[in-house]
Amino acid sequence: MSDLHARAEAAGLSRRWQDAQGRDQTVSDEALAAILDRLDTDVGETVFVSGELGEEVPLPDTCRDGTALLVLEGGQTASITIRGRMLPAINQPGYHRLEQGERQWTVAIAPPRCPTPPPGKHWGSAVQIPSLREGAGAFGDFASLASAAKALGRAGAAALAISPVHALFPADAGRFSPYAPSSRLFRNVWLAPAGEPVAASPALIDWPSAAPDRMRDLRIVYDQLDDEQSQAFERWRQEAGERLEAQARFDALHAYFHARDRASGWPDWPEEYRDPASEAVARFAAEREDSIRFYAFAQWWADQALRDAADTARDNGMGIGLIADLAIGVAMNGADGWNRRGELLTGLSIGAPPDPLGPDGQNWGITALSPFALRRQGFAPFIDTLRAVFAHAGGIRIDHALGLCRLWVVPDGAPADQGAYLAMPFADMLRILRIEAQRANQGRGAIVIGEDLGTVPPGFRDTMAKVGMLGMRVLPFERNADGAFLPPDTWSEQAIAMTATHDIPTIAGWWKGRDLEWRARIAGRPVSPEDSANRARERTALWQAVGNGAPKPDEPATVVDAAIAAVAGTPCPLAIIPVEDLLGLDEQPNLPGTIDEHPNWRRRLADTLDRSLATPEVAARIAVLNAR
């Protein structure tokens, strides 16, 4: 084994991997060297170990056989004997402390499984918050979400899934994708309710005007806070501490340099401002304290509104409530990249290797938590991230859950196919996930859904099922090796069922070939006869799976009805019907691989949900969902 290959193996980089067709692939030495050059592989001395409830826990080499003091999370202490560097079984889940001489370790003990959905079978919907019409603003917000949750809860829904609400870039209206956040520790303040209702708004959100208007309206709310509100805000700000201060400082600095220099992020700022601990940043904070206080207020206002939406969901009969979404990573030039740089894979982007949907591979232009930094810092960055997304939620969906196991990392500036898989501390992260899931939702626990689509490593879904993570079974993807759709009654009980996701066509749009039309339009050509013929065959195959022997219809509404009924009839404990399918819409929220060519994250619903749910065709679909 060459020195390069040995270093790659020690760092957790895989030289060989299998593609979506099961073929063996090998990473070039050039790609391995480029990735290794960007990895800080120092993990320091081990300060964190994890184990299973009621089982012995292996300890690091720095722990000696003999006596040690165990301090349980609740404060109880016990003198224990360590033999063979194995910690005797602990029967209390949580984060405990082991002390031996001058050394100490955090010992995370996980419950066996994540919380399960309520008994029985349930349905829910999924919405893009800005698309909502409740409130009649230029785009939907957390108050709109509360209204939507009320309408859906009263209709019988047990859950309402939302796309990520992580902090974006408040001063840059062009960065509205929820999957490329500035930070996953705070909220998207554009979704904080503020301003007067508008008379009418178009079908597509005009972010360049709508986002600045929302920030202006939030400033008005801030300037008009009464004494009681100001005191509540200051208490929250003090409790949030240094992390909130850093986020608010970043947002104020970004607003200043974006307005002055059109700076995209902190690497474009003058050098003296790129270090959060610099004298220049301290001077800026002193001179612009009110601006920083405003951005901290915006976070408080958004968080209160999200909490109110979650309460509304529960108060209106949702047994699960809001299902929050955890993006796989963050923009490197955002708040986390500025203030928490040492936690991230600096110089590397994450994405996906070449597959049939992306022959050249995918580079998502974001980065992720470093496995080495996680070990150095006792997994605190991961715990903080989970607590932020679990807050106010009855469940979470982990985007690209494979990232808990491995990440496809690509050197900045390199093509996506010049990457490699980097191993993550999967066992430790799964144990932390179970601890946090059981504690979430005010102690009631929260379900965990992992997006397990795409190239899935062998055994990954079995591990998910063992620890109670629900996978995702999405109708267009549920096929056998010959391409035939799987009968819905054969779907896995260890997953949620969905008609579609935000990244794929709606049922009506797929039946009509809207996705083919969009791709052809972007390529500057008509839909090819081959694509049309393939879709015709696929339509026949889908109808064979969901049509119950009825003649294949021409109108998509009948197919939407049948697809929803089929998904509701699977063995899955929860069926999620995106609101676009519930309403029978043609257009999907996002077309992957496009930026300006398709109106991603800009579409609005035609009406409020309470009125839409009352229409005869939608009411009939809801009746089927409730019956099944």
MARTOR-641617 format. One record per residue: residue in three letters; x, y, z of N, C-alpha, C in turn. Coordinates in pm, whole numbers, plus 50000, padded with zeros to 5 digits. Example, Ala and Ser with C-alpha at 12.3 -4.5 7.8 and 13.67 -1.06 7.14 Angstrom:
# residues 2
ALA513194943150780512304955050780513204967050780;SER512854977550708513674989450714512905000350787;
This chain:
# residues 628
MET500854988050000500005000050000500885012450000;SER500635021649908501425033849901501125042750021;ASP502045052150046501835061550157500555069450138;LEU500265073550014499035081049986497815072750021;HIS497825060249979496675051650006496525048950155;ALA497645047450225497595045350370497025057550441;ARG497435069350399496915081650459495425083150432;ALA495025079750310493605080650275492785071050362;GLU493275058850378492555049150458492455053650603;ALA493555059050657493545063850796492575075350815;ALA492395083550711491485094950720490035091050697;GLY489795078650654488425074450628487955077050487;LEU488895079350395488545081250254488525067750183;SER487475065250108487345052550037487915053849896;ARG488905045549865489445045649728488485039049631;ARG487745029349679486825022049591485395023449643;TRP484475024349550483065025549585482225019549473;GLN480965016849504480055011149405479075021849360;ASP478845022549228477895032349176476475026849184;ALA475525034649132474095031049142473785018049070;GLN474615014048974474405001548901475154989748965;GLY475804992449080476544981849147477924979249090;ARG478394988249003479714986448943480794992549033;ASP481944985849041483054990849122483725002649053;GLN483995013049132484685024949083485905027649171;THR486935033949114488155036949188488445051849180;VAL488745057949294489095072149300490545073849257;SER490815083649174492185085949126493085090749239;ASP494365088149226495315092849325495335108049331;GLU495135114649218495115129249216493975134649302;ALA492805128249291491655132749370491895130249518;LEU492445118549551492735115649692493705125749750;ALA494765128949676495765138349725495165152149745;ALA494315156549652493705169749663492785170549785;ILE492055159749813491165159749929491975159450058;LEU492995150950064493815150050185494485163350217;ASP494875170850115495505183850137494575193450210;ARG493285191150200492305200350259491725195250391;LEU492095183350432491535177550554492435180250674;ASP491845185550780492535186450909492125174050987;THR492975163850986492625150851041492955149451190;ASP493415160151252493735159451395492445157751476;VAL492365147451557491185145351642491505147951788;GLY492775150851819493145153551957492975141152044;GLU492975143252174492765132252268491265129352278;THR490895116752282489485112952287488825118352413;VAL487725125652396486995131252510485545126752510;PHE485165118552412483755114552397483695099852358;VAL482885092352430482605078552392481095076552399;SER480605066952325479165064352326478905049452333;GLY477725045952383477375031852396475885029952400;GLU475485017452410474085013752411473595011652555;LEU472345014552575471745012852706471874998452752;GLY472424996552874472514983252932473654974752879;GLU474584980652802475714973152748477024979652791;GLU478074971552800479394976852832479844986452722;VAL480674996252762481125006452667482645005852654;PRO483165003752532484625004052514485165018052544;LEU486315018552611486925031152650488225033252573;PRO488685045652561489925048352487491165043452561;ASP492275043052489493515037952546493985046352665;THR493595058952669494035067652778493365064352910;CYS492335055852908491665051853031492325038953083;ARG492695038953210493395027553267492425018353339;ASP492785005753347492014996653431492155000853577;GLY491094999053652491095003253792489825010753824;THR489855018753927488655025953970488535039253897;ALA487295043753884486985056753824485665061453884;LEU485405074353865484165080353916483225082753801;LEU482005077553811480985079953711479985090053766;VAL479805101053694478845111353733477705110953632;LEU476545106253675475405105553586474875119453555;GLU474155120553447473665133553403472815140353510;GLY472085132353587471245138153692472005142353815;GLY473325139553821474135143853934474555132554027;GLN473945120654016474325109554102475735104954067;THR476475100554167477845096054145478015081554192;ALA478975074754131479255060954171480705057954139;SER481365050754230482725045954205482595032554133;ILE483285031154020483175018953940484555013253913;THR484565000753874485814994053842485864991253693;ILE486954995153628487144993253484488104981653463;ARG487684972153381488534960753346488574959453195;GLY489774957653140489914956052996489434968252919;ARG489584979852983489134992552925487664991852879;MET486834985152960485404984552933484654990553050;LEU483795000053021482965006353124481754997453149;PRO481464993953274480294985753301479014992253247;ALA478024983853219476764988553159476114999453243;ILE475555009353173474805020253235473355019053189;ASN472425020053281471015017953250470205030853247;GLN470895041953229470225054953220470715062153094;PRO469825064852997470285071952877470665086352909;GLY471555091952829471935105952847473425107852834;TYR473885119752872475285123452863475885123453005;HIS476705113653033477305112153164478785115753158;ARG479425116053276480845119853280481625109353357;LEU482705105153297483605095653360484895102853396;GLU485325101653523486525108553571487525098253622;GLN488775100153582489865091653631491115100253640;GLY491495103553761492625112653779492295126353721;GLU493195131253636493005144253573492175143353446;ARG491915131253401491205129553274489705127553298;GLN488925131953198487485129253202486945127953060;TRP485885120253049485265117452920483755118952932;THR483135123952827481685123452816481295109552768;VAL480325103552835479835090352797478375091652758;ALA478105090652629476725091952579476105078052569;ILE475015075952640474325063052640472975064952571;ALA472775057252465471595059152381470485049252415;PRO469245053752409468125044252416468135035452292;PRO467435024252295467525014952181467035020652049;ARG465965029052054465355033451928464895047951938;CYS464705053851822464035066951814462555065151849;PRO461875075751887460445074751914459695070051789;THR458585063251812457765058251702456565067351681;PRO455975067251561454735074751540453635069751632;PRO452595077551654451465072751734450925059651677;PRO450305051351761449765038551711448785040751597;GLY448755030951506447845031851392448535037551270;LYS447715041151172448225047051048447725061351037;HIS448575069950985448275084250984448665090250849;TRP448135102150824448555109350704448915123650742;GLY449685129750656450055143650674450315149850539;SER450675162450539450995169350416452355175950431;ALA452845181650321454115188850320453905201850245;VAL454415212750299454235225850236455565233150227;GLN455665241650127456725251550120456155264150183;ILE456675268250297456055279150373455855291750289;PRO456845296250209456605308550131455465307350031;SER455085295049994454015293449895452635295949952;LEU452505296250085451185297050148450555310750127;ARG449245310750111448485323050089447865328550217;GLU447855320850323447295325950448448045338550490;GLY447315348950523447925361550562448045371450450;ALA447925366950327447885375850209449105384750198;GLY450255380350247451485387950229452125384850096;ALA453305390450072454015387849946454515373449939;PHE454645366950055454965352650062454555347850201;GLY454385334650213453955329050339455025329850447;ASP454605329550573455515330650686455065320850795;PHE455635322050914455285312751021453845314451068;ALA453305326451058451885328151089451025320950985;SER451425321550859450745313850754450825298950783;LEU451985294550832452155280550866451195276450976;ALA451005285051075450065281951182448645280251127;SER448255289151036446925288050976446785275350894;ALA447835271950819447805259650741447735247350831;ALA448465247650942448425236451036447035234951097;LYS446395245951125445035245451179444075239051079;ALA444165243350953443265237850850443505223050828;LEU444765219050818445085205050792444795196350914;GLY445085201451034444785193851154443295191051168;ARG442485200951142441035199051149440525189751039;ALA441295188750929440905179750821441295165250851;GLY442105163150955442475149650994443945146550983;ALA444775155950938446205153450924446865152151061;ALA447825142851071448565141051195449905148351192;ALA450335152551074451675158551061451695168650947;LEU452595178150959452815187950853454315189750837;ALA454845185150725456275185950698456605199050628;ILE457735204850665458165217650608459605216350561;SER459985224450464461375224950420462205232350526;PRO463515231750517464345237950622463995252550646;VAL464035256450773463825270450811465105276050873;HIS466255270650830467535275450880467775289950837;ALA468685296450908469035310350878469635311450738;LEU469135320850659469695323850528470555336450539;PHE470505344850438471295357150434470305368750423;PRO469865374650536468765384250534468965395950439;ALA470205399950413470455411650328470605408050181;ASP470605395150148470805391050009469585383349961;ALA468705390449891467425384649849467595374049741;GLY468795372649685469005362549583469295348849639;ARG469495347849769469875335049829468695329649910;PHE467715324649836466475320249902466295305149902;SER467285297549854467165283049863467275278650009;PRO466295271050058466365266750198467435256350226;TYR468045250750120469035240250139470465245150128;ALA470685258150125472035263750126472095274750232;PRO471885270950359471745281150464473065287350506;SER472935298650574474085305050638474445297850767;SER473405293450840473605286050964472415277050988;ARG472675265351046471585256351084471205257951230;LEU471835267351299471565269351441470475279651466;PHE470105287251361469115297851378468105297651264;ARG467165307351266465995306951178466135316351058;ASN465335313250958465195322050843464265333550883;VAL464835345250906464025356250961463045361950858;TRP463225358850730462215363050632460865356650662;LEU460865345550733459605338650765458985343750893;ALA459605353550957459005359851075457865368951030;PRO456665367451086455525375451039455685390251074;ALA455435398650976455485413250996454855419950874;GLY454335431950894453785439750784452295438250768;GLU451725447350692450295447250664449995438250545;PRO448795432250541448415424150424448425432550297;VAL448795426150187448795432850058447515429249983;ALA447105437949895445835435949824445885423549737;ALA446975421549669447125409849582448615407349560;SER448955395049533450355392049504450405381849392;PRO451465381949312451515373349193451725358749227;ALA451645350549123451795336049141453235332149173;LEU454195340549136455595338049165456125348649261;ILE456875344449359457445353749457458575361649392;ASP458535374649407459615383349360460545385949478;TRP461455376749503462305377749620463105390749627;PRO463635396149516464415408549526463645420249586;SER462335420349573461565431049637460895426249765;ALA460445413649767459695408749882460545407250006;ALA461785402149991462635400150109463035413450174;PRO463505423450099463795436250164462565442550230;ASP461385440750168460175446050230459915439450365;ARG460155426350372459945419450500460935424550606;MET462185426750567463155431950663462755445950709;ARG462235454050617461755467450656460615466250756;ASP459695457150730458555455450820458995450150956;LEU459985441450957460505436651085461165447851165;ARG461805456951093462415468351162461345476951227;ILE460225478351162459115486151220458605479451347;VAL458445466151342458025458851462459045460751574;TYR460305459851540461385461451639461325475351703;ASP461145485551623461115499251674459905501951762;GLN458855493751748457615495951822457425486251938;LEU458475478751976458345469552088457965476952216;ASP457035471352291456705477452419457655471952526;ASP457525476952647458465473252753458425458352783;GLU457245452552787457125438352819457795429852711;GLN457575433352585458205425952476459725427552479;SER460175439752505461635442152510462275433852620;GLN461625433052733462185425252844462215410352810;ALA461155405452746461125391352707462215388352605;PHE462395397552511463445395852411464825395652476;GLU465085404952568466395405552631466685393052713;ARG465655387552778465875375052851466255363852755;TRP465555362852644465835352552544467235354652486;ARG467585367152460468895370052402470005366052498;GLN469805368452626470815364852724470955349752734;GLU469835342652730469885328052737470555322252613;ALA470325328352496470915323152372472415324952369;GLY472915335452435474335337052459475195339952338;GLU476415334752343477445338152244477065334252103;ARG476375322852087476035318351951475125328351882;LEU474125333351954473225343351896473975356151865;GLU474845360251955475615372551932476445371351805;ALA477075359751785477885357651666477015357951540;GLN475855351751546474945351851431474495366051398;ALA474125373751500473665387451478474795396251425;ARG475985394351476477135402051425477365398751277;PHE477315385751244477505382151104476455388751016;ASP475175387851055474115393550972474285408550954;ALA474695415451061474905429951050476095433050959;LEU477185425750975478345427750889478025424450744;HIS477305413450723476955409550587476085420050522;ALA475125425450597474265435850543475085448150504;TYR476045451550586476865463450561477725461550435;PHE478455450450427479355448450314478615444450187;HIS477455438250201476675435050082476145447950020;ALA475705457250104475215470050052476355478449995;ARG477505477850058478625486350015479375480549895;ASP479655467349902480545461249803479905449749726;ARG478625446949752477945435249696478675422449735;ALA479265422449855479995410849904479035399149925;SER479405387549875478535375749887478605369550025;GLY479775369850086479955363950218481255368450279;TRP481595363050396482735368150471484075367350395;PRO484325357450305485615357750234485795369950146;ASP484695377050113484775389150030484915401850114;TRP484855400650246484995412450331486465416650339;PRO486735428950379488125432850408488735423050509;GLU489995420350494490645409550569490465410950719;GLU490475423150771490425424750916489065420850975;TYR488065418950890486735414950939486475400050924;ARG487425392850867487185378550842487385370150967;ASP488005375751069488195368851197487175374251296;PRO486245365851346485215370851438485785376851566;ALA487015373051602487615378051725488505390251703;SER488485396051583489385407151554488925420051620;GLU489875429351633489545442551688488575449951596;ALA488705447851465487815454651371486365450351393;VAL486135437451417484775432551442484255437951574;ALA485105438251676484685443751805484325458551792;ARG485095465851713484805480051691483475481751618;PHE483255473351515481995473851440480825471051533;ALA480975461151621479895457551712479575469051807;ALA480605476051853480365487151945479685498851874;GLU480105501251749479555512651676478155510051622;ARG477815497451599476525493951538475745484251625;GLU475735487251755475075478351850473595476951819;ASP472945487951775471505487151748471215478051629;SER472075478451528471885469651413472005454951455;ILE472995452051538473195438351586472015434151672;ARG471535443251757470375440151842469145437251755;PHE468995444451644467865441951556467915427951497;TYR469095423651451469175410251393468955399451499;ALA469375402051623469065392751732467555392551757;PHE466925404251755465475404851771464755396951662;ALA465215398251538464555391251427464585376151451;GLN465685371151508465735356951541464715353351649;TRP464605361751749463625359351856462205359551801;TRP461905369451720460565370851663460215358651577;ALA461175354051499460945342251414460765329851499;ASP461575328151602461485316251684460155315551759;GLN459685327051807458385327251877457265323251781;ALA457335328251658456285325251560456315310551520;LEU457505304651508457595290351476457055282051592;ARG457355286051712456805279051829455285279751830;ASP454725291451797453275292951794452645283851687;ALA453325282551572452825273751467452815259251514;ALA453875255251585453945241551637452835239151740;ASP452585248851826451505247651924450155246751855;THR449965254551749448705254151675448475240451614;ALA449535234451560449415221151501448945211151606;ARG449545211251723449165201851828447755204751880;ASP447445217651894446135221451949444985217851855;ASN445305215351729444265212151631444325197551588;GLY444795189151678444645174851661445795167651595;MET446885174251561447995167351498448765159251603;GLY448725146151588449395137551684450905138151674;ILE451425141751559452875143351541453235158151540;GLY452525166151462452795180451455453725183851341;LEU454515194251359455425198551254456585188651240;ILE456925185451116458135177651087459135187051024;ALA460165190551100461185199851052462165192550961;ASP462915200150884463855194550787465255199350820;LEU466185189950828467575193150856468385192150728;ALA468845203750677469685203850557471005196750587;ILE471615191250484472825183350501474035191950535;GLY474025204850497475185213150522474855227950516;VAL475905236050507475775250650507476665256750400;ALA476355268950363477215276550273478495280250349;MET479635277850289480895280450358481085295350386;ASN480485304050304480695318350324479635324650412;GLY478905316550488477865321550577478325322950721;ALA477345323950810477645326550951478435315251015;ASP478055302750988478805291651048480215290950992;GLY480385293650864481715293650805482595304550863;TRP481985315550904482725326850962483055324251108;ASN482035320251184482205319551329482565305551378;ARG482275295251299482485281551345483305273751240;ARG484265280851184485045275451072485715262251107;GLY486215261151229486925249251268486065236851277;GLU484735238451269483835227051276483545221151138;LEU483935228251032483485224750897484625219050812;LEU484225212750702485175207550604485625218950513;THR486555226750561487025238350486487765234050361;GLY487445240650249488105237450123487475225950048;LEU486395220450102485715209350038484215212250028;SER483615208249918482175208649903481645194349909;ILE480355193149936479745179949938478765178749823;GLY478465166549786477555164149675477275149449659;ALA477215144949536476905130949506477755126349387;PRO478115113549385478905108449272478055107149148;PRO478655104849034477865102848911476865091448927;ASP475645093748878474615083448877473695086248759;PRO472695077848733471845080048617471155093648613;LEU470825099148732470165112248735471155123648717;GLY472415121148747473455131248732474735124848683;PRO474855122648553476015115348499477365121548531;ASP477385134648556478645141448588478865142848738;GLY477945137348817478015139348960477365152648999;GLN477225154849129476595167049179477505173749282;ASN477675186749265478365194949365477355204949416;TRP476965203449542475885211749597476355225549640;GLY477645228149635478135241449670478025244749817;ILE477915234649901477855236750046478875227550111;THR479135229850238480045221250312479315215650432;ALA480005207350511479345200250620480275199350741;LEU479745194050850480555192250971481675182250944;SER482845185350996484015176750979483965165351081;PRO484195152951037484215141951134485345143251236;PHE486445149451195487575151151285487285161951389;ALA486655172751346486275183351440485225178151539;LEU484305169751491483315164151583483995156651696;ARG484985148551664485685141051768486495150351858;ARG487125160451797487915169951876487045177251978;GLN485825180451937484975188952019483875181152091;GLY484055168252105483095160452179481695160352120;PHE481605161951988480355161551912479395172951947;ALA479905183252015479045194652049478415201251926;PRO479135202951813478485209251697477275201451646;PHE477355188151649476235179951603475075180751702;ILE475375180351830474325181351932473615194851922;ASP474375205651907473775218951892472865219551770;THR473315213651660472525213951536471225206251554;LEU471295194451614470075186651636469095193951726;ARG469585200151831468685207251924468005219051856;ALA468715225451765468105236651693466985231951603;VAL467165220651535466135216051441464995208951513;PHE465285202251626464225195551701463325205451775;ALA463835217451802463045227151878461705229651810;HIS460625227951881459255230451836458725219751741;ALA459485209051715459075199251615458645186251679;GLY457665179651617457265166251658457975155551578;GLY458795159751484459575150551403460555158351320;ILE461575151551271462505157851177462735148451059;ARG463015154550947463475147250829464925151250807;ILE465805141450797467225144150775467495143350626;ASP467775154650566468085155150423469365147250398;HIS469315138550295470485130350259471055123750385;ALA470215115150446470615108650572471855100150557;LEU472215096550433473445089150411474655096850462;GLY474495110150475475585118450524475965115550668;LEU475105108450743475495104150877476535093050870;CYS476565086150757477465074750738478695078750656;ARG478455085950546479555089950460479135101950377;LEU480105110050338479865121950256480725121050130;TRP480125124750016480895126049893481505140149894;VAL482825140849912483505153749926484305156649800;VAL484265169349760484905173749636485755186049666;PRO487015186349626487825198449648487185210449579;ASP487205221849647486665234049587487305236549452;GLY486465238949351486945241749217487105229449129;ALA486985217449186487155205149107485785200249058;PRO485755192548948484485186748903483945177049007;ALA482615175249008481975166849108482415152349101;ASP482845147848983483255133848972484675131549024;GLN485355142149067486695141049124486645141149276;GLY485625134649330485465133949474485695119949526;ALA485425118249655485555105149719484635105049840;TYR484315093049885483505091750006484385093050129;LEU483935101450223484615103350351483735097650460;ALA484285088550540483515082050646483205091950759;MET481985090950810481565098650926481465089351047;PRO481525094851168481405086451289479955082051309;PHE479515072751225478115068951213477525064051346;ALA478235054951414477685049251537477475059951643;ASP478465068751661478325079451760477175088751724;MET477075092551596476035101951555474645095851569;LEU474505082951540473215076451557472805076051704;ARG473765073751792473435073451935473015087251985;ILE473745097551942473355111151981471975114351926;LEU471705110351803470405112951741469285106651824;ARG469485094551872468445087951951468225095052084;ILE469295099552146469155106852273468345119552252;GLU468725127352150468065140152127466625138252080;ALA466355127852000464995125351954464075121852069;GLN464565114052165463725110452280463445122452369;ARG464355132152372464175143752459463415155252394;ALA463245154552264462655165652189461155166852218;ASN460575177552161459125179452168458655180252313;GLN459415187952392459095190052533459015176852610;GLY459925167752576459995155052645459075144352591;ARG458225148052493457315138052436458005129352332;GLY459155133752284459855126452180459425130752042;ALA460295128851945460015132751806460475121551713;ILE459685118751611460055108451516461205113451428;VAL461935104151369463075107551283462885100451150;ILE462925108351043462805103350907464125106150836;GLY464685096050774465945097950701465715096550551;GLU466165106550475466055105650330467075095350282;ASP466585083550248467465072550208467295069450060;LEU467265079849979467125078249835468495079049769;GLY468585074249646469845074949573470715062749596;THR472045064549589472995053549606473145050549755;VAL472545039749801472505036249943473515025249971;PRO474455027250064475435016750093474765004350152;PRO475314992650129474734980250182474574980950334;GLY473414976650383473164976050526472664988950588;PHE472695000050512472315012850571470855012850615;ARG469965008150528468555008150564468264998450678;ASP469004987450686468814978150798469184984950930;THR470264992650928470674999951049469635010351087;MET469115017550987468055027251014466865020551082;ALA466445009351027465275002451082465544997751225;LYS466764993151251467104987951384466974998651491;VAL467345011051457467305021851558466045030251548;GLY465085026151466463815033051462463765045251374;MET464755047351286464685058051187463815053351071;LEU462845061451034461965058150923462615062450792;GLY462595053550692463055057350560461965064250481;MET462225066550355461265073150266461005064150145;ARG459735061250121459345053850002458465062949918;VAL458985066849803458365076949718457845070049592;LEU456585071949561455895064349457456685062749327;PRO457205073449266457905071549137459155062949147;PHE459735061649266460975054149282460765039649324;GLU459545036149361459295022649411459055013049295;ARG460155007849241460094999049124461034987149145;ASN460774976749068461674965149073462784966848969;ALA463614956648956464764957648866464354959248721;ASP463144954948685462654956348548461954969648522;GLY461854978048625461214991048609459734991248639;ALA459164979748673457744979348707457524984948847;PHE456404991948865456094997648995455724986649093;LEU456254987849216455964977949319454544979749371;PRO453834968849396452494970149456452584977549589;PRO451714987149614451804994949739451764986449865;ASP451064974949861450974966949983452274959650015;THR453304960949928454614954849955455624964850010;TRP455214977350025456164987450073456564984550218;SER457694990150259458264987550391457444994150501;GLU457284986950612456664992850731457635001950805;GLN458905001650769459935009550837460195022650765;ALA459185028150701459365040450623458055048050617;ILE458155060550577456945068150545456695066750395;ALA455445068250356455065067450215454785081350163;MET455205084050040455005097249980454615095849833;THR453775104849786453485105249643454615112049567;ALA455295121649629456365129149563457165136549669;THR458265142549627459025151849711459075165249638;HIS459675175149704459755188449643460675188549521;ASP461525178249506462515177949398462065170249275;ILE460895164449277460445156449163459065161349119;PRO458615157249000457325162148950456165158149041;THR455145166349044453895162449107453295150949026;ILE452325144249084451675133249012451025138448883;ALA450285149448894449635155048774450665159748674;GLY451725166248722452755171148632453495159848563;TRP453765149148637454445137648578453555131248471;TRP452265129748501451345123548406451275131748277;LYS451315144948292451255153648175452615155248106;GLY453685151148172455025153048116455555167048133;ARG455115174148239455595187848259457105188148285;ASP457615178048355459065177648380459845175948250;LEU459305167848159459955166248028459935179347951;GLU458815186347959458695199247889459685209347945;TRP459835209648078460775219048139462215215948097;ARG462575203448103463945199748066464225203047919;ALA463245200347834463415203247692463515218247668;ARG462655225947736462685240547720464045246047762;ILE464575241147874465865246047923466975242447825;ALA466845230647762467855226347664467645232747528;GLY466555240347511466295246947385465865237747273;ARG465095227647306464635218047206463245213147244;PRO462525206547152461245200347188461475187347264;VAL460435182447328460515169447394460775158847287;SER461765150347312462145140347211461095129347202;PRO460945123447084460035112047071460375100547165;GLU461675098547189462085087847280461595090447423;ASP461755103247470461275106547604459755104947613;SER459045109247510457585108047509457165093347513;ALA457855084947436457505070747433457815064147568;ASN458945067847628459285062247760458235066247864;ARG457825078647861456835083147959455495076147936;ALA455135073747814453895066647785453935052647846;ARG455075045947833455205032647892455155033448045;GLU455795043748100455785045348245454385048248297;ARG453615056148224452245058848266451435045948273;THR451605037548172450895024648172451305016348293;ALA452625016148322453125008348435452595013748568;LEU452555026848584452035032648708450565029148725;TRP449805030348617448375027648629448115013048661;GLN448955004248612448804990148647448984987848796;ALA449824996248860450084994649003449025001149090;VAL448425012249044447505019749132446075020249082;GLY445825015548959444515017648897443445007748931;ASN443774997149006442784987149047442004981348928;GLY442674979748816442044973448702441164982348617;ALA441004995048655440165004248577440895008248449;PRO440155012248346440805017048222441685029048251;LYS442825029748181443755040848204443095053848162;PRO443075063948250442395076548218443285085948137;ASP442665095848077443405106448010443665118048106;GLU442695120648194442805132048284443675128748405;PRO444585137648442445485134748555444775134348690;ALA443635141048705442955141348835442625127348883;THR442195118648792441885104848829443135097548876;VAL444255100348813445525094048852445965099148989;VAL445795112049012446135117749143445315110849251;ASP444005109349227443145102549325443655088449354;ALA443965080949247444395067049262445755066349332;ALA446675075549299447995075549360447905078349510;ILE447095088049548446925091249690446315079449764;ALA445305073149704444685061649769445685050249785;ALA446525048149683447515037449690448535040149799;VAL449055052349804450055055749906449445054950046;ALA448175058950058447515058050189447305043550230;GLY447275034350134447015020350164448245011850186;THR449425017750188450645010050212450745006050360;PRO451634996950394451844993450536452565004250616;CYS453035014850548453785025350617452925031950725;PRO453505035450839452715041550947452285055750919;LEU452935062350823452625076350793452725078550642;ALA451675084250586451685088250444451735103450438;ILE452715108750366452855123150347452475126450203;ILE451445134550188451005138950056451355153750042;PRO452365157249964452675171449946451435179249904;VAL451335191449949450125199049921449905200649771;GLU450975200649693450805201649548450045189649493;ASP450265177749548449515165949506448125165649566;LEU448005170049690446685170549753445745179349672;LEU446275190249616445475199449536445475196049387;GLY446265186049347446295181949207446995191749115;LEU448055198349164448745208549085449745202248988;ASP450085209848885450995205048780452465207448812;GLU452785218448878454165222948888454795218949021;GLN456085215349016456835211649134457555223849192;PRO457855223749323458505235349385459925237849337;ASN460665227049307462085228449277462455218649166;LEU463275223349072463785214848965465295213948985;PRO465795202949041467235201949071468085204148947;GLY469245210248971470165212948861469925226048791;THR468895233548834468615246548773468755257448879;ILE468985269548831469045281148921468005291348878;ASP468225297348760467285307448711466365301848601;GLU466685290048549465915284848436464495280748476;HIS464325277148602463025272848654462755281048781;PRO461505284848809461225293248926461285285349057;ASN462455280349091462615272649215462275281049337;TRP461525274849430461195280949559460465294349543;ARG459785296249431459085309049408457585307349388;ARG457125295149369455705293249337454825295349460;ARG453655301349436452665303249542451405295349509;LEU450715291049612449435284449593448415294649546;ALA447375289949479446385299149422445455304749527;ASP445275297549640444315301949741444785297249877;THR444055301249980444385296650115444035281850127;LEU444695275150219444455260850233443055257650284;ASP442535265850375441205262550427440165262650316;ARG440285271950222439345272050110439655260850012;SER440935258149986441295247649891440875233849941;LEU441045231450072440695218350126439195215650120;ALA438415226350111436955224750109436395221849971;THR437205222949865436685220149731436345205249719;PRO435365201649639434895187749635435995177649603;GLU436865180649505437875170749468438915168749577;VAL439285179649646440275178249754439625171849875;ALA438405175649907437695169550020437565154550000;ALA437345150249876437225135949849438545128749875;ARG439665135049838440975128949864441225128050015;ILE440855138250087441045138150232440185127250295;ALA438975125350244438105114850297438755101150278;VAL439395098950163440095086250140441255084750238;LEU442025095350258443145094850351442655091650492;ASN441605098050535441085095450670440535081250683;ALA439925076350576439355062950581440425052150585;ARG441555054650516442585044350505443625045250615;
